[in-house]
Amino acid sequence: MAREDLKYWVGFNIISGIGRVRFGQLESYFSSLEKAWQAGPADLKNAGLDSGTIKAITTWRPKISLEEEMAKLARYGITVFTYHDEGYPARLKEIYDYPPIIYVRGSLLPQDEWCVAVVGTRRASIYGRQVTEELVTDLARNKITIVSGLAKGIDSIAHQSALAAGGRSIAIFACGLDTVYPAENADLARRMIGQGALISEYHPGTKPRADNFPRRNRIMSGMSLGVLVIEASETSGAMITAHLALEQNREVFAIPGSILSPLSQGTNLLIQEGAKLVRSYTDILEELNLTAVARQLEMKEVLPETETEALLLKKLTAEPAHIDEVCRACGLPIASVSSTLAMMELKGLVKQVGAMNYVLAREMRPEYRVKVD
């Protein structure tokens, strides 16, 4: 997508009721969002929009200055990514209701693909605080990026612990990135801009609203490998995030607690329903197949030495693939694939996760790959 088209994405995103489906309709019917922005009611109807959405567009469009909106983004140092852009989190695009665009302050790095969401109550107990500090510190030291919602309690402790350990942390906002909520976390948010990112689907000027918080939770779980619930009542926002994670096919982890504590009712219920009980950070790393992430990210880049290795790296992903499937995808004999995978496993490029299923054990930079026609 041409960057000059970006302001029209920003404009449509300001108008209430235009989400993933509506953006898709506009893109499908018009050759560009610029033409969609200029379209009249008849063309918008032909694009498949309902009367309510058309009325919202025609009412709000004259009130929106695209140039002023873009200037506002520049003033706050906000970068915008559409779901077409390379910088948009790849895992987030996998969920059903992904945001068409996201606003970012700070930086999203390739290593942030290795991220875990940490959520819990705003009224953390001494136990919850201690567990959060210890687990998040260990995860951050193992190069896992911590995602949370910047709320009081567990969220704030998770962000602070990740930064204190020298790691990265990402906060998902339920308002525009020009407003820090709660305000007491302004300094924490500023630190995260330098050691991570602030992300929102809402344009600057959007104030925190109650119904925005459950919606932002789908982004927290959607961009993460899994969700760790520290302390939560059965009806808390953290439980909403956990259930969203299950719907999105993400792993859910929970910290057990006293059956007498209201703050452990939610986590104990999650464990009863099948969530992974966590006693140590290693339980999370092992479940997510991330036990070697720190070593892999710190070690010198290992380059593919042959075109067979490069081809296998191109075909393999973080999802387990059986060696027979790999052979079919590459069009290579099993003897060649088997021997090459064995050598690549020794180098730390791939990992066998059982029953001749293989995954990428490290992220290879595209520019370092051997070109394969």
N, C-alpha and C positions, 0 to 999 in steps of 0.2 A: 504494500500500500504506500502510495506517495505521501510524504510527510505533510505536504500542503493540504491533504485531505483531513488531517488530524483535527483541525478546529471544528469540523462538522461532526465528528464523533463526539467531541466535547460538548457541542451544542445539543445534540440529540440526547446525550446522557443526562443533561440538566432537566430535561422534560420528563415529568413523572409518567410512569407506565411504559416506558420504552426500555425493555430489557433484551435478553439474548434472542428471544423469538422475534421481536419487532425489528431489531437490528438485522436479523437474518432476512426478514421479508424485504426490508429496504435495500439491502445489498443485492438480493436476488433479482429484484425488479428493475432497479436503477443501476446504471453502469458505475456510478460513484455516489458517495454520500453527499457530495456537493450538489449533484442534480436532485437528490432526494430532498435536500434542505430547501431548494428553490421550487419544489413541486407544489402544485395546487391541490385542493381537496380531491378532485376527480382522479388525478394520478395516484395520490396516496391511497385512495379507495381501490384502485386497480392493483396496487401493490399488495392488497390483502389486509390493510389496516381496518380496524373497526371504527365506528363513528366516534366513540369516546376518545380513542387515541388521536384521530384526525383533529378533533376539536382541541385537544390539548396542544398539538403541534401548532395549529393555526393561531391559537391564543397566545402561546408563550414565545413562539419564534420571533415575532417583532420586538419583544422585550429583551431579547438576548443579544448582546454585542459580542460576537465571536472574538474580535480583536481585544476587547477588554478582558474576556475570560482567559485568553492566551497570555496576556500581559500579567494577569494575576498569578497564573501558574509560574511564570518566569520569576516573579517577585518573591514567591515563596520557595523557589528552588524545587518545584514539583515536576517530575517527568511523567508522561502519560504513555501507557502501553495499551494497544488494542490486542485482542486475542490473535491477531495476525502477526504481531511483532515477535521477534526472536527473544526479546527481554521479558515477555509475558511468561510467568511460571508454567512450565510444561504440564506439571501434574494437575494444576488447577483447571486446565482445559479439558480434563477427563471427566469432570463432574457435570451433571445434567444442567444445573442452573448456574453456569459460570458467568461472572460479570463480563460484559462486552469490553469494558475498559477498566484499567486500574490506575490510580494515582499513586506515585511513589516519591517519597523523600528519603534520600540516602542512596544505597546501592543494593541491587540484587546480583549476587555472584553465582557462578556455576556451582560452587560448593554448597549453596543454600538449598540445592535439591535434596541434600541430606538433612532434612529438618523434621523435628517432632514438635507437635503442639502440646503445651502444658497448660492445663486449666484447673480451676477450682474455686472455692468459696472466697468471698470478699472478707470473711471473718475467720481468717486462718487461726488455728490453734497453735500452741507451741510445737506440738507434734507435726502438724502440717507444715509449719514454717521450716522446721529442721529437715524434714524429708525433702521438701522442695529444694532447699539450699544444697543439700548433699547430692541429690540425684542430678539436678541441673548442672552443678559444678562438674560432676564427672562426665556428663554428656557433652558439655561444652569443651572440656579438655580432650575429648575424643572427636572433636571437630564436627559435632552435631549442632546445627543452628536451631535455636529455640524460638518457637512461634507462640505468641499469646495475645491477649486483648488489652493490655495496659490498665486493666481494672485494679482496684485496691485488692489487697490480700495476695492470694496465690499468684495471680498474673504478674503483679509488680515484683514479687519475690523472685519469680522465675526469670524475668528480664534482668533484674539486678544481679542475680547470681551468675547468669551467662556472661554478662559484661565483665563482672569482677574476675571471672576465670579467664578472661582474655578471648572469649568466644564471641559469636555473632548472635544477634537476636532481632526478631522482626515483630512489630506490633501491628495488629489489624484494627483499624479505627471503625467506629460506627457513626462517624461524622466526617466533615471535611478535614483535610490535613492542616488547615489554618487554625484549627481549634484542638487543643489537647484536653482530653477528658479522661479522668478527673484532672483539674488544673494543677493539683499538687504534684503531678507526674511530669511537669514540663521539663525539668532538668533531666529526668530519665529519658524522655523522648529525644531531647537534644543529643544525649550520649548515644542513643541508638542510631541516629542519623550517621554518626561516625563509625559505628560498629555493627551496622546492619541497615534496617530500613523501617519506615513507616508506610503502611499501605492502606488505601481506602478505595471503595468503589464510588464514593460520594464526592461530588465536586466541592471545591472550597466555598465556604459560606453555609454549608449544610450543618445544622446544629444537631446535637445528640437527641435522638428520639427513641422511645421505648421499643418500637417495632423494628428499629435498625439493628439492635443488638443481636437478636436471634438470626437475622439475615447475615450479619458479618461472621457469625460462627461457622457458616458453611465454607467460608473462605479459609478460616483457620484450619479446619479439618481437611478441606479439599486440596490445599497446597502441601500438606504434610504427609509423611509416610505413615504416621500414626498419631494418636491422641492419648496423652497421659493425664488421667484425672487423679488429682491428689486428695482433695477433700471436697465433698459435695452432698447437699441434701438431695432427696429424690426428685424434687421439682425445680432444681437449679438450672441456670444457664449452662453450666458445665455438663450436665446430663443431656441437654439439648445438643451440645457439640458432640458428645460421645455417640448419640443416636444418629446424628448426621454422618459421622465417620463410618458407622456401620453401613448406612445406606450407600456411602461412596466407596465401599469396599476397602476401607482403611482399617488398620489395626487399632484396637482399643486396649489400653493398659490402665490398671487401677491399683491404688494403694489400699491395702486392707486396714481396717481400723476397728476400734471397739464397737461392739454391738449396742453399747449404751450411749454412744455419741451420735447426736443428730447429724454431725458433719461427716460421718462415715456411712450413713445409711445408703447414700447414692452409690458410693464406690463399692461397698459390700454387695449391693444389688447387681452392679455391673459384673462383678466377679462371679456371682451366682448364675448370671445369664451367659457367662462364657468369656468375659474379658480376661486378659492375661494378668495374673497376679504378679505384682512387681515387688521384689525384695531388694534388688540392687539394679544399678544402671545396666549391668551386663545382661539382665533378663530382657531389657529392651533391645540392646544391640544384637543379641543372639536371635531374637524373634524377627528382627528386621534384616538379618544377614549383614550387619554393619560392624562386626567385631574388629575388622581390620581397616576401618575408614581412616583413623588417625594415621596409621602407618602408611597407608596408600597415598594420602594427600601430602604427607611430608617427604616421602621418598622421591628420589630423582625420577623424572618422567622416563618410563620404559617404552621405547618405540617398537612398533612391529617391525620385525626384521625381514619378513617375506610378504609376498602378496597374499598368500594363504592366510597368514595371521591377520593382515589388514582386512581381508574379506570376512573372516570370522568376527572380528571386532565390529564390523559394520552390521552384521546380522544379529549378534547377541545384544541383549538388553538386560535390565535389572529383573525382568521376569524370567523364571526358569524355562529353558528350552531343552527338550530331549535331543540327544546326539543324532538320532534319526531325522528329526525335524530340521536340525542344523544342516545335515548333509543335503536334504532336499532343497533347502533354501539357498545353499551355496552351489549346488550342482557338482559336489566333489565326492569322491569315494570315501567310505567310512574309515578305511585304513589311514588315509591322509589326514582326515579331520581328527581322528582319535589321537594320532601321534602329535599333531600340532597343538591340540588342546592340552595334552599332557605337558608339553614344553611351556605353553602359555600360563598354565596353572603354577608352574615352578617360578615363573617370572612375576606372578602376582597380577596378571592381566585378567584372568578368568578364574572362576571358582566352581567346583562341582558341588552341588547341594543335595546330592543323593540320587540313586537310581539313574545315573548317567544323564542327569539334568544339569545344565550349565547356565551361569549368569556372568555378566560383566562384574569383575571384582574391583574395578576402578574406572573413573571417567577419563576417556581419551580425548584430548583436544583434537578437533577435526584437522587443524593445520599440520598436526604431526603424523597423521595417518598416511600410509602408503597409498597412492592413488590407484584405484582399481577401476578399470573400464567395464 
